[in-house]
């Protein structure tokens, strides 16, 4: 796909269509990767987005239980003193 470089103040930039922005889920920022004579624009995902809501839902459903026993369950901490 060919696209024009446009003037933005003292700089220049690329204009991305709404279709491309939606298709690749590009919001406000992209990661720019310079590699082997290429410029790669990669959408930035927000890691752990909405985890707090998921944890609240898990707690409400009582799904936030350990899947295996605590490794220190049978440990005698007295001998460490």
DRENDO-1510 file (C-alpha; in Angstrom, 1 decimal, always signed):
<recs>
REC; n; res; u; v; w
REC; 1; UNK; +0.0; +0.0; +0.0 .
REC; 2; UNK; +1.3; +3.4; -0.9 .
REC; 3; UNK; +0.7; +6.4; +1.3 .
REC; 4; UNK; +1.9; +10.0; +1.2 .
REC; 5; UNK; +4.1; +11.7; +3.8 .
REC; 6; UNK; +2.4; +14.8; +5.0 .
REC; 7; UNK; +3.7; +18.0; +6.7 .
REC; 8; UNK; +2.7; +18.3; +10.4 .
REC; 9; UNK; +4.2; +21.6; +11.8 .
REC; 10; UNK; +8.0; +21.3; +11.4 .
REC; 11; UNK; +7.7; +17.5; +11.1 .
REC; 12; UNK; +6.3; +15.1; +8.7 .
REC; 13; UNK; +4.0; +12.1; +9.3 .
REC; 14; UNK; +1.8; +9.4; +7.9 .
REC; 15; UNK; -2.0; +9.5; +7.8 .
REC; 16; UNK; -3.6; +6.2; +8.5 .
REC; 17; UNK; -7.2; +5.6; +7.4 .
REC; 18; UNK; -9.9; +4.8; +9.9 .
REC; 19; UNK; -10.2; +1.3; +8.3 .
REC; 20; UNK; -6.5; +0.5; +9.1 .
REC; 21; UNK; -6.8; +1.9; +12.6 .
REC; 22; UNK; -9.8; -0.2; +13.3 .
REC; 23; UNK; -8.5; -3.3; +11.6 .
REC; 24; UNK; -5.2; -3.3; +13.5 .
REC; 25; UNK; -6.7; -2.0; +16.8 .
REC; 26; UNK; -4.5; +1.1; +16.8 .
REC; 27; UNK; -5.6; +3.7; +19.4 .
REC; 28; UNK; -3.2; +6.5; +20.5 .
REC; 29; UNK; +0.2; +5.0; +20.2 .
REC; 30; UNK; +2.2; +2.5; +18.1 .
REC; 31; UNK; +5.6; +0.9; +18.6 .
REC; 32; UNK; +8.0; +1.9; +15.7 .
REC; 33; UNK; +10.5; -0.8; +14.9 .
REC; 34; UNK; +13.4; +0.0; +12.6 .
REC; 35; UNK; +14.7; -3.2; +11.1 .
REC; 36; UNK; +16.7; -4.1; +7.9 .
REC; 37; UNK; +15.7; -1.0; +5.9 .
REC; 38; UNK; +12.1; -1.2; +7.0 .
REC; 39; UNK; +9.9; +0.7; +9.4 .
REC; 40; UNK; +7.3; -1.4; +11.1 .
REC; 41; UNK; +4.4; +0.1; +13.1 .
REC; 42; UNK; +3.0; -2.2; +15.7 .
REC; 43; UNK; -0.1; -1.5; +17.9 .
REC; 44; UNK; +0.7; -1.2; +21.5 .
REC; 45; UNK; -1.4; -3.5; +23.7 .
REC; 46; UNK; -1.9; -2.6; +27.3 .
REC; 47; UNK; -0.8; -5.6; +29.2 .
REC; 48; UNK; -2.9; -6.5; +32.2 .
REC; 49; UNK; -5.7; -4.2; +31.0 .
REC; 50; UNK; -8.9; -4.8; +33.1 .
REC; 51; UNK; -7.2; -7.4; +35.3 .
REC; 52; UNK; -8.6; -5.6; +38.3 .
REC; 53; UNK; -12.1; -6.1; +37.1 .
REC; 54; UNK; -11.4; -9.8; +36.3 .
REC; 55; UNK; -10.0; -10.3; +39.8 .
REC; 56; UNK; -13.1; -8.7; +41.3 .
REC; 57; UNK; -15.3; -11.0; +39.3 .
REC; 58; UNK; -13.3; -14.0; +40.3 .
REC; 59; UNK; -13.5; -13.1; +43.9 .
REC; 60; UNK; -17.3; -12.5; +43.6 .
REC; 61; UNK; -17.7; -16.0; +42.1 .
REC; 62; UNK; -15.3; -17.5; +44.7 .
REC; 63; UNK; -13.0; -18.5; +41.8 .
REC; 64; UNK; -9.9; -17.0; +43.4 .
REC; 65; UNK; -8.7; -20.1; +45.2 .
REC; 66; UNK; -5.3; -21.7; +45.0 .
REC; 67; UNK; -5.1; -24.5; +42.4 .
REC; 68; UNK; -2.5; -26.4; +44.5 .
REC; 69; UNK; -1.4; -26.4; +48.1 .
REC; 70; UNK; +0.9; -23.8; +49.4 .
REC; 71; UNK; +4.5; -25.0; +49.2 .
REC; 72; UNK; +5.1; -23.9; +52.8 .
REC; 73; UNK; +2.0; -25.4; +54.2 .
REC; 74; UNK; +3.9; -28.1; +56.2 .
REC; 75; UNK; +7.1; -26.1; +56.8 .
REC; 76; UNK; +8.2; -25.6; +60.3 .
REC; 77; UNK; +9.4; -22.0; +60.5 .
REC; 78; UNK; +10.5; -22.4; +64.1 .
REC; 79; UNK; +13.7; -24.0; +63.1 .
REC; 80; UNK; +14.6; -20.9; +61.1 .
REC; 81; UNK; +14.9; -18.8; +64.2 .
</recs>
